[in-house]
C-alpha cells in the first residue's frame, strides 16, 4: 500500500469504488494475560477480553482499532461492522447514528446490561457501551485513512502540538500470583504495603523513566493507602502523585484523606461516588479532584462542571467515543477551566498508540497520562511501544504507526476460542471469589 | 492537480517536499459592493473590505479562504502568511500558537485596536482579531488538503450529516441608494417600514425560497421594529422569525419586546448588551435568546452558560477561529443544552461554502443559518452559489468545491488599490455621517 489518493472518480487508480470505501471489517476477540492487580471491586482476572478491529478499504489499507472485548461489546460490534461495509472510512460523524440504529434492539441497548453505580466507570448504560465499541471502529478508520494518505493519525486530528506524550506509572496493590496459579506468571512479586508499593514504583521508574506515580486505591482501609502515598512522597520527593480509590470512600473519609495528602498529591481521583458527593468533597478541599467515574459522557458534564465537582477529567477515547470526541471533550474542559488527563483500563498497543496520537494534539495537557500497558506483557503488534524517560514519542508514520503481528493475534484469539466462558467477560469480583468465596462487590461508600 | 497522495517520503510523486507543504500564500484585499443596509451603528459603506487568502502547496493545490479585510486584519495576515510557508496544510492545531507568536507585537495585538462594547461583535480584542484572520488561513488549508486527497472539506471534518444546509433571509432596513449616489446601484428600493420589510421578505422568499426571516433591528425605536415583525408574522404565518437589535435595548425594553413577540419569534437575538443584561432578560422570558455579541469566544462561554444568559449561540467560523473550532463550539453547546445557529457578516462565496461545509457536519443544527450573501452581488468565484428552497446543497467535490475567478478578483483588488482609504476600514458610523454629519455611534442602551 504505497499512498494511493482518495479521489473517487479519477486519480492514481481506476477503481470504481473510492479507495476510502470500507470493503471488509474483521473482528477478533482475544484474551490477554493480566496480572493479579487489586481494586475495590476485586482483582483482575488472569485473562481479560479485548476486541481487535481491522477495517480494510478498497484502496488496500487495513486500519487497526481496539476496544473492550466482553460479550456485551461484541454483541454491538458485530452488527456495527456489517453496517459500515461499503461506507467511506472518512464518514466518522455518522458513526453514533449508525451505531444507535443497528444496536437499537440489542440487550445492551435496552438497559439489560446495566450495572450499579459502584462499577469502575460509574453507571453503565447502553449508550456508553456503544460509544466504547464505536471508538474501536473510529480508530481503525483513522488508521486506514492515514495510511491511504500517508498522514499520521495526529495529522488527521489537526496535527501534533508536542513531540512526546508523558505517561504515569500505574501502581497497584497486587498479589505475587493469581489464586491457584492460574494465568501467566510474572516476576513482580506481591505489593501489599508501603514498601511493596515503593519498590514497584522504583522498578517502573528504572525501567520506563516514569516521573508521575498513580496508586490504585480503594483496596485497603484508607489509612493504609495514605501511608503508601506518603511513602511514595518520601521516596520520590517532588514527583507528581495520585491516589484513586475508585469512589470507595464517604465524603468525610475523602475530606480527611484530602487534608492528610494535600501537600503531596497532584490530584485525588474519584475519592467518592456520584457527582453530588464529589461536589461536597470539592467544596471542602483545595486539592483538585479528578474523575473517570462521575464524568464519562457529555451528558454528565453539565452538572459536574456547574457544581465545580471535578477539577480534572480523565479522558478515555474508549469511553468518549473515539479520538475526535476526546478532542471535543478537551475543548469543553478548556472552556470551563477544567484540567484534562487521560484514563486507562487494561489495553494493548493499538489503544496506546491511539492515546498517544490524540494526546499529542490536545493543547494544555498538563498531566501525564495513565496507562496499564506495562502490566500487559502480551500484545498483538510486531513491536511493543517503548517508553523513554516516561514518555512515548509521537509517531509520524502513516496512520497509527503500528503493525499487527498476525501470529500473536491468532494465538490470543485461540485462547479466547478455547475459553469455556470463564474469562470472556471481565468480572473482578468473580476473580476475587477464586481466593475468597464469600467475596461480594462492596457497596459504596466502603469506608 | 489530479489527486496526488500526501505521503512525504514515497508515493505517487518524487518531490522532496511533501505535497501538503505550503509553498506560497497570496493575500489579496478586495473592496466589495455593499448596499446601504442600516444597523444600530450606522449604515453599511458602499464598499466593504474582504481579504482573499490563497494557500498553494508543493502538490500543486491552491486552497481558498476569506476573512475580514480591514487594515488591522491585514496587519496580522501578512506576518502569519510568511510564518506558514514551508509548513504542512494539515498542521492546523498549530495555527493559534503561530498567530500569537508572529502577531505578538502588532498594534492590534497590544490592544490599541480595541473598540467599545457597542461594537457589533461585542468588545473587540487582539485575540479576536487573530482568530478571525487565522480562520481564513484554516479554510484555505482545508480546501487545499481536500483537493490533494480528493475529499470535500466536510469529509475532512468527519463527514456531512445532512445533504443540504438551510439558510435564512436576512432582512434589513435600508435606503434605496447610498448618500450622494456612491457605490453600486441596485433595484431593491428603500425598506423603512413594515410594508417595506414584508416586500423585501417576499422577494427573498420568491427568489431563494427562504422560509426563515431575520430582521436586523436596533435601527428605529422598538415599537416600529416590533410592528415590522408582526407584519412578517401576518404575511408568513408559521415561518420562523428573528429580530436582532444588536444589543441596543435596555433590559426593560427587551423584556417588553419579548412579551410582545413571544408568540411569533423563534428567538430574540442580542436584545441587550453584555452577558449580565442578557441573563436578566433570559430570567424574565421563555423566549430563547440568541447571541453573536456576548459569546464570541470560548473565554466568554462559561459565564454565559452557567448564568443561562443565552439559549442559542450564533456561530461564525471567522469569529471562532475556523471550521474545526466551530465544531468544538458546537460540542460545547450540545453539552450544555444550548442551541446553535450561524451568524453572518458581509461575505463572499468562499466563506459561504465554508459555512455550508461545517454546518453540514454539525449534528442537531435546528436553525437556518444567517447569510448576507444575497446582498453581495459581486463575488470572486466563477459561479455564484445558488440557493434552492432556501438551502444550499452540500458540495461533494474536492475541497470547498468553489473556483476562483481571477479576473473578478483582480477587478475587486483594483478597486481596493484605487481607494484613497475611505473604504479600506469598515466604519458604519462614518458611512452614516455622509447622510447625517452629526451622527455618532449611539451609546447602549439606546432605547
Contacts between the chains, C-beta under 8 A, distances in Angstrom:
chain1	res1	chain2	res2	distance
A	2	B	7	7.5
A	2	B	10	6.2
A	2	B	11	6.3
A	3	B	5	3.6
A	3	B	6	7.4
A	3	B	7	3.8
A	3	B	10	6.6
A	3	B	11	3.4
A	3	B	12	6.3
A	4	B	5	6.3
A	4	B	12	7.7
A	5	B	3	3.7
A	5	B	4	6.2
A	5	B	5	5.0
A	5	B	12	6.8
A	5	B	148	7.9
A	5	B	149	6.3
A	5	B	150	5.7
A	6	B	3	7.4
A	6	B	149	4.6
A	6	B	150	4.9
A	6	B	151	5.7
A	7	B	2	7.6
A	7	B	3	3.7
A	7	B	149	7.4
A	7	B	150	2.8
A	7	B	398	7.0
A	8	B	150	6.3
A	10	B	2	6.2
A	10	B	3	6.5
A	11	B	2	6.4
A	11	B	3	3.4
A	11	B	150	5.8
A	12	B	3	6.3
A	12	B	4	7.6
A	12	B	5	6.8
A	12	B	12	5.5
A	18	B	150	7.8
A	20	B	151	7.9
A	88	B	155	7.3
A	88	B	159	7.5
A	90	B	151	6.3
A	90	B	155	4.4
A	90	B	156	7.7
A	90	B	158	7.5
A	90	B	159	5.8
A	91	B	155	7.4
A	91	B	158	7.8
A	91	B	159	4.0
A	92	B	158	4.3
A	92	B	159	5.9
A	93	B	157	7.6
A	93	B	158	4.0
A	93	B	159	4.6
A	93	B	160	7.4
A	93	B	161	5.2
A	93	B	361	5.5
A	93	B	363	7.1
A	94	B	159	5.8
A	94	B	161	6.4
A	96	B	363	7.8
A	97	B	161	7.3
A	97	B	363	8.0
A	148	B	5	7.9
A	149	B	5	6.3
A	149	B	6	4.7
A	149	B	7	7.5
A	149	B	149	5.5
A	150	B	5	5.6
A	150	B	6	4.9
A	150	B	7	2.9
A	150	B	8	6.3
A	150	B	11	5.8
A	150	B	18	7.8
A	151	B	6	5.7
A	151	B	20	7.9
A	151	B	90	6.2
A	155	B	88	7.3
A	155	B	90	4.4
A	155	B	91	7.5
A	156	B	90	7.7
A	157	B	93	7.6
A	158	B	90	7.5
A	158	B	91	7.8
A	158	B	92	4.3
A	158	B	93	4.0
A	158	B	324	6.0
A	159	B	88	7.5
A	159	B	90	5.8
A	159	B	91	4.1
A	159	B	92	5.9
A	159	B	93	4.6
A	159	B	94	5.9
A	160	B	93	7.4
A	161	B	93	5.2
A	161	B	94	6.4
A	161	B	97	7.3
A	298	B	331	7.5
A	298	B	334	6.7
A	298	B	335	4.7
A	301	B	335	5.1
A	301	B	336	7.8
A	302	B	335	6.4
A	302	B	336	5.4
A	302	B	337	6.9
A	306	B	306	5.4
A	324	B	158	6.1
A	327	B	328	7.6
A	328	B	327	7.6
A	328	B	328	6.1
A	328	B	331	3.8
A	331	B	298	7.5
A	331	B	328	3.8
A	331	B	331	6.1
A	331	B	332	6.3
A	332	B	331	6.4
A	332	B	332	5.3
A	332	B	335	5.3
A	334	B	298	6.7
A	335	B	298	4.7
A	335	B	301	5.1
A	335	B	302	6.4
A	335	B	332	5.3
A	336	B	301	7.8
A	336	B	302	5.4
A	337	B	302	6.9
A	361	B	93	5.5
A	363	B	93	7.1
A	363	B	96	7.8
A	398	B	7	7.0
